[in-house]
Amino acid sequence: MSLKSAVIAMFMILLMAGILNAGNMETKNIVIPADNIKKLIVNADLGVGIYTVIPDDMEEILKADIEYNDRRLEVFTDYEKEGDIGYIDLGTRRLRKTDFDTDDNVWDIKLSNRYPVEMEFDIAACEADIDLGGIPITYLDFNMGAADGKLDFSRPNPETAARVNFDAGAGKFEIERLGNLNFKRLYLDGGVGKFIIDFSGKYTMKSRAKISLGLASAVIYLPKDLPFRIEADENFLSSIDFDELHEFEAGDNYYESNDYDQSDYGLDLFIDVGIGSVSIEWSE
């Protein structure tokens, strides 16, 4: 076979593979209607894919448009009600051991902002654009693999999030307006990724946060008008840049704004860095 013939044959094989793969894409539309519930518990095991989540002021509990490769994946959405609590389990299961692309699993989700909710998200290598602003979150557990994208709290949480956990692996991820989450306790463990963590937003209490980083790097943004207390634990293998907060230095790796003790709200932040780096900067 000549080189030209070989190139043409390879092109036709790749073209047919693309056509066959496109033909395996299925579309699924999910609506979970209003069900007279007082609380919602959501468990989302989404795996590899592309995810968009937005809040919506709607009676329906959840709406989702999903496009997925039905030869490689199975989509599941289960809902049940016990008393006045609704339980949602949704996600994907792999049908074959072979790998698949993020394009094989695309979700657009709308979640009602009318129901207090406990949420668990488990996402693997993915592209994510998630906005949970204004949703009454009382508990949040967010596990990320090699994720690239953004998690935003665009509007204040009308409830109190008693505990928030972020467990992040590799990738690059941005968390915006964390103050709007209205959290009591927040824990973020970062592996080897790059993170942007923005603590701006509306605070109603003294919120406590702990950020632990291994090989990861992070930029932490603080609003200038936020009362804060920050303590850090570093070693000779790590780096923490407090340059923009130098006027508030109250001890070795300890910084406190002048109004923190007198304020009814603010941020109490502890940073633990292994072999990573952290920079603390003012938000615009």
C-alpha positions as CSV (number, residue, x, y, z in Angstrom):
1,M,0.0,0.0,0.0
2,S,1.4,3.4,-0.9
3,L,1.8,6.1,1.7
4,K,-1.0,8.1,0.1
5,S,-3.4,5.2,0.3
6,A,-2.4,4.5,3.9
7,V,-3.1,8.1,4.9
8,I,-6.5,8.0,3.2
9,A,-7.4,4.7,4.9
10,M,-6.4,6.0,8.3
11,F,-8.5,9.2,7.7
12,M,-11.5,7.1,6.8
13,I,-11.2,4.9,9.9
14,L,-11.0,8.0,12.1
15,L,-13.9,9.6,10.3
16,M,-16.1,6.5,10.7
17,A,-15.2,6.2,14.3
18,G,-16.3,9.8,14.9
19,I,-19.5,9.2,13.1
20,L,-20.3,6.1,15.0
21,N,-19.5,7.7,18.3
22,A,-21.7,10.7,17.4
23,G,-24.5,8.3,16.6
24,N,-24.3,6.8,20.2
25,M,-25.1,10.1,21.9
26,E,-28.5,10.1,23.6
27,T,-30.4,13.0,25.1
28,K,-32.3,12.7,28.4
29,N,-34.5,15.3,30.0
30,I,-35.3,15.0,33.7
31,V,-37.9,16.9,35.8
32,I,-38.5,16.2,39.5
33,P,-41.7,18.0,40.2
34,A,-42.7,19.8,43.4
35,D,-43.6,17.3,46.2
36,N,-44.5,19.3,49.3
37,I,-41.1,18.7,51.0
38,K,-39.4,20.7,53.7
39,K,-35.9,19.5,53.1
40,L,-33.9,18.0,50.2
41,I,-30.9,15.7,50.3
42,V,-28.9,15.5,47.0
43,N,-26.2,13.0,46.2
44,A,-24.6,13.6,42.8
45,D,-22.0,11.1,41.6
46,L,-21.2,12.7,38.2
47,G,-17.8,11.3,37.2
48,V,-16.0,12.4,34.1
49,G,-17.9,15.0,32.1
50,I,-18.9,18.6,31.4
51,Y,-21.3,20.1,34.1
52,T,-23.3,23.3,34.4
53,V,-25.4,23.9,37.5
54,I,-27.4,27.0,38.1
55,P,-30.1,28.0,40.7
56,D,-33.6,28.7,39.6
57,D,-36.7,30.1,41.5
58,M,-39.0,27.3,40.5
59,E,-41.5,25.0,42.1
60,E,-39.9,22.0,40.5
61,I,-37.2,20.5,42.6
62,L,-34.7,19.8,39.8
63,K,-34.5,19.9,36.0
64,A,-31.7,18.4,34.0
65,D,-30.8,18.1,30.3
66,I,-28.2,15.4,29.7
67,E,-26.4,14.3,26.6
68,Y,-24.4,11.1,27.0
69,N,-22.8,8.2,25.1
70,D,-25.2,5.3,25.8
71,R,-22.6,2.7,24.7
72,R,-20.2,3.8,27.4
73,L,-22.4,5.3,30.1
74,E,-25.7,4.7,32.0
75,V,-27.4,7.8,33.4
76,F,-29.4,7.3,36.6
77,T,-31.7,9.7,38.5
78,D,-33.6,8.4,41.5
79,Y,-36.0,10.3,43.7
80,E,-38.0,9.3,46.7
81,K,-39.7,11.0,49.6
82,E,-39.7,9.9,53.2
83,G,-41.9,12.1,55.4
84,D,-41.3,15.7,54.4
85,I,-37.7,15.0,53.1
86,G,-36.9,14.4,49.5
87,Y,-33.9,12.3,48.4
88,I,-32.2,12.6,45.0
89,D,-29.5,10.3,43.7
90,L,-28.2,11.2,40.3
91,G,-25.1,10.5,38.2
92,T,-23.5,8.1,35.7
93,R,-22.2,4.6,35.6
94,R,-19.6,3.3,33.3
95,L,-20.8,0.4,31.1
96,R,-17.3,-0.6,29.8
97,K,-13.8,-0.5,31.2
98,T,-12.6,1.6,28.4
99,D,-12.0,5.3,29.0
100,F,-14.4,8.0,27.7
101,D,-14.1,11.7,27.0
102,T,-15.7,14.6,28.8
103,D,-17.8,15.2,25.7
104,D,-19.5,11.8,26.3
105,N,-21.2,13.1,29.4
106,V,-22.7,16.6,29.4
107,W,-25.1,17.8,32.1
108,D,-27.1,21.1,32.4
109,I,-28.8,21.2,35.8
110,K,-31.2,23.6,37.3
111,L,-31.8,23.3,41.1
112,S,-34.6,25.1,42.9
113,N,-33.7,27.7,45.5
114,R,-36.9,27.1,47.4
115,Y,-35.9,24.0,49.5
116,P,-33.3,23.8,52.2
117,V,-30.7,21.2,51.0
118,E,-27.8,19.0,52.1
119,M,-25.6,18.4,49.0
120,E,-22.9,15.9,48.2
121,F,-21.1,16.3,44.8
122,D,-18.5,13.8,43.6
123,I,-17.0,14.8,40.2
124,A,-13.9,13.3,38.6
125,A,-11.9,14.7,35.6
126,C,-14.3,17.3,34.3
127,E,-15.0,20.8,33.1
128,A,-17.4,22.4,35.6
129,D,-19.3,25.7,35.8
130,I,-21.4,25.5,39.0
131,D,-23.4,28.3,40.6
132,L,-25.1,27.5,43.9
133,G,-25.9,31.1,44.8
134,G,-29.1,31.7,46.7
135,I,-29.8,28.0,47.3
136,P,-30.6,27.3,51.0
137,I,-27.6,25.1,51.7
138,T,-27.3,23.6,55.2
139,Y,-24.4,21.1,54.4
140,L,-22.1,20.8,51.5
141,D,-19.6,18.1,50.6
142,F,-17.7,18.7,47.4
143,N,-15.2,16.2,46.1
144,M,-13.2,17.0,42.9
145,G,-10.8,14.9,40.9
146,A,-8.8,16.5,38.1
147,A,-11.3,19.2,37.7
148,D,-11.1,22.5,35.8
149,G,-13.7,25.1,36.3
150,K,-15.5,27.3,38.7
151,L,-17.8,27.1,41.7
152,D,-19.6,30.3,42.5
153,F,-21.9,31.4,45.3
154,S,-23.4,34.4,43.4
155,R,-26.0,35.3,46.0
156,P,-26.2,34.9,49.8
157,N,-27.3,31.6,51.3
158,P,-30.6,32.2,53.2
159,E,-29.8,29.3,55.5
160,T,-26.7,28.5,57.6
161,A,-24.2,26.0,56.2
162,A,-23.2,24.2,59.4
163,R,-20.3,22.4,57.7
164,V,-18.7,22.6,54.3
165,N,-16.0,20.2,53.0
166,F,-13.9,20.6,49.8
167,D,-11.6,17.8,48.8
168,A,-9.7,18.7,45.6
169,G,-7.2,16.7,43.7
170,A,-5.3,17.8,40.6
171,G,-6.5,20.5,38.2
172,K,-7.3,24.2,38.3
173,F,-10.4,25.3,40.2
174,E,-11.8,28.6,41.2
175,I,-14.2,29.1,44.2
176,E,-15.9,32.5,44.1
177,R,-17.7,34.5,46.8
178,L,-17.4,32.0,49.6
179,G,-18.7,34.6,52.1
180,N,-22.2,34.2,50.5
181,L,-22.3,30.6,51.6
182,N,-22.9,31.7,55.2
183,F,-20.8,28.9,56.6
184,K,-19.9,28.1,60.3
185,R,-17.1,25.7,59.5
186,L,-15.3,25.1,56.2
187,Y,-12.5,22.7,55.4
188,L,-10.6,22.6,52.1
189,D,-7.9,19.9,51.4
190,G,-6.0,20.5,48.2
191,G,-3.7,17.9,46.5
192,V,-1.6,19.0,43.6
193,G,-3.8,21.5,41.9
194,K,-4.0,25.2,41.5
195,F,-6.8,27.0,43.3
196,I,-8.2,30.5,43.5
197,I,-10.2,31.0,46.7
198,D,-12.3,34.1,47.0
199,F,-13.7,34.8,50.5
200,S,-15.8,37.9,49.4
201,G,-19.5,37.9,50.1
202,K,-22.0,38.6,52.8
203,Y,-21.0,37.4,56.3
204,T,-23.6,37.1,59.1
205,M,-21.3,35.4,61.8
206,K,-17.8,34.6,62.7
207,S,-17.0,31.9,60.0
208,R,-14.1,29.5,60.6
209,A,-12.1,28.0,57.7
210,K,-9.1,25.7,57.4
211,I,-7.2,25.3,54.2
212,S,-4.7,22.4,54.0
213,L,-2.5,22.1,50.9
214,G,0.0,19.4,49.9
215,L,1.7,20.1,46.6
216,A,-0.9,22.6,45.6
217,S,-0.7,26.3,45.1
218,A,-3.4,28.8,46.0
219,V,-4.3,32.5,45.7
220,I,-6.6,33.6,48.5
221,Y,-8.6,36.8,48.1
222,L,-10.0,38.8,51.0
223,P,-12.3,41.8,50.9
224,K,-10.6,44.9,52.5
225,D,-13.7,45.6,54.7
226,L,-13.9,42.0,56.1
227,P,-12.8,41.6,59.8
228,F,-10.4,38.7,59.8
229,R,-7.9,36.6,61.8
230,I,-5.4,34.5,59.9
231,E,-2.9,32.0,61.3
232,A,-0.6,29.9,59.1
233,D,1.6,26.8,59.6
234,E,4.5,26.5,57.1
235,N,7.9,24.9,56.8
236,F,11.1,25.4,54.8
237,L,9.5,23.5,51.8
238,S,6.4,25.8,51.6
239,S,5.8,29.5,50.9
240,I,3.1,31.8,52.2
241,D,3.0,35.4,50.9
242,F,1.4,37.8,53.4
243,D,2.9,41.0,51.8
244,E,-0.4,42.8,51.3
245,L,-1.4,42.2,54.9
246,H,1.9,43.4,56.5
247,E,0.2,46.2,58.5
248,F,-1.9,43.7,60.3
249,E,0.9,41.4,61.5
250,A,0.3,40.5,65.1
251,G,2.9,37.7,65.5
252,D,4.8,35.1,63.6
253,N,2.5,34.0,60.7
254,Y,-0.4,35.6,62.6
255,Y,-2.5,38.5,61.2
256,E,-5.6,40.2,62.6
257,S,-7.6,43.2,61.5
258,N,-8.1,45.9,64.0
259,D,-11.9,45.4,64.1
260,Y,-12.0,41.6,64.4
261,D,-12.6,41.3,68.2
262,Q,-15.3,43.9,68.2
263,S,-17.2,42.6,65.2
264,D,-20.1,40.2,65.2
265,Y,-19.0,38.7,61.9
266,G,-15.8,38.0,60.0
267,L,-13.4,35.2,58.9
268,D,-11.2,33.1,61.2
269,L,-8.8,31.3,58.8
270,F,-6.1,28.8,59.4
271,I,-3.7,27.8,56.6
272,D,-1.5,24.6,56.6
273,V,0.9,24.2,53.7
274,G,3.1,21.2,53.0
275,I,5.2,21.7,49.9
276,G,2.9,24.2,48.2
277,S,2.5,27.9,48.1
278,V,-0.1,30.4,49.1
279,S,-0.5,34.1,48.3
280,I,-3.1,36.2,50.1
281,E,-4.3,39.3,48.3
282,W,-7.0,41.9,48.5
283,S,-10.1,41.3,46.3
284,E,-11.1,44.2,44.1
